Amino acid sequence: MSEHTHDHDHHEAEGPHVSLKEYVIGFVLAVILTVIPFWLVMGNVFESSTTTALLILSFMVVQIVVHMVFFLHMNFHSEGGWNMLALIFTLVLVFITLAGSLWVMISLNANMMPGMMG
């Protein structure tokens, strides 16, 4: 059996150049996207709980994207497509989580408070 030697130049993987400013922007956006849903619920802003729930879920999705971009530094140009695969995996998990949460909430509402269904 012949022994192969491979002389590869090992270059440091050049990651994204991230500054403190980008982390601060991500943090501020994350705080805003957390405070608004709390305000929607605690302030009873909308008469319809369905509208409130849909807005909260949409803020959740936006916050996941903010975390992926500002804290995980995911974009469409790096890592040879692995970031895109990670994004697709995250979106599938978000869909499963949202659908499962809505299913559980609707089932609990129907079974524990049958008079409340419209």
N, C-alpha and C positions, 0 to 999 in steps of 0.2 A: 504494500500500500504506500503510495507516495504521499509525502507530506507537503501540503501547500502552505506557503506563507503569503499573507495578504498585507501589503503595505498600503493602508488607506490613510489619507490625511484626515485626521479627526478634527474637524472644525467645531468650535463652540457653537451650539445652536443659538442663533441670534434671535432672541425673543423680542417681544414688543418693548419699545422704549416708553416706559410709563413714568409719569411725573406725579408728584404729590397733588397737583392741581386736578388731575383726572380722578384720583382717589377721593378727593374732597367733593368733586362734582357727583360722583357715584354715591357717596354717603348722603349728600344733601337730597338727591333724587330719591334714595331709598327711604329717608326719613319722611319726605313729603308724601311718597306713595304709601306709607304706613299710616300717617296721621289723617289723611283724607278719608279712608274707609272707617276709621274710628269715629271721625266727625259725622260721617253719613249715618252711622248706627246710633251714636249717642245723642245726636241732635235731632233724630227722627225727621230727616230732611224730606224724604219722599213718603207719600201716603202708601204707596204700593211696596210691600216687602220684596216682591219679585224684581222690581226696578233696582232696589237697594242691593239685592243679592247679585244681580248681573253686573252692576257697577263695581262691587267689591271683587268679584271674580275677574273682571277686566283689569282692575288695578293690580291684582295678583300676577296676572300674565305679564303686564308691563314691568312689574318689579323683578320678575324672573329674568326678563331680557336685560334690564339694567344691571343686574348682578352678573349675568354672563358677559356683558360687554365691558363693564368698568372694573370688575373684580377678578373675573376669570380670563380677561383679555382675549375673548374669542372674536374672531373676525373671519371673513371668507378668504383671506389671502395667505394664511400661515398653516404650517403643519401638514402640508400636502393633502388636504381634504379631511383630516381627522377632526378639525373643528366643525365642519359641516355635519359629519356623522354624529358628533356629540350634540350638536344643535337638534338634529332630527330625533335622537334618543330622548333629549330633554323635552321636546314638544310632545312626543308620544307619552312620556310619563306625566306631563302636565294634563294632557287630555284624559288619561286614565284616572288621575287624581280628581279632576273636576267632575267627570262623569260619575265616578264612584261616590264622591261627596254629595252631589245632587241627588243621586239615587237613594242614598242613606237618609238624607234629610226629607225627601218626599215620602219615603216609606215610613219613617218615624212619624211624620205629620199625619199620614193617612191612618196609621194603626193606633196611635196614642191620642189623637185629637180628631176623631172622625167627623165631628160637626164643623170643623174648620175648613174642610175642602170645599172649593167653590164649584 
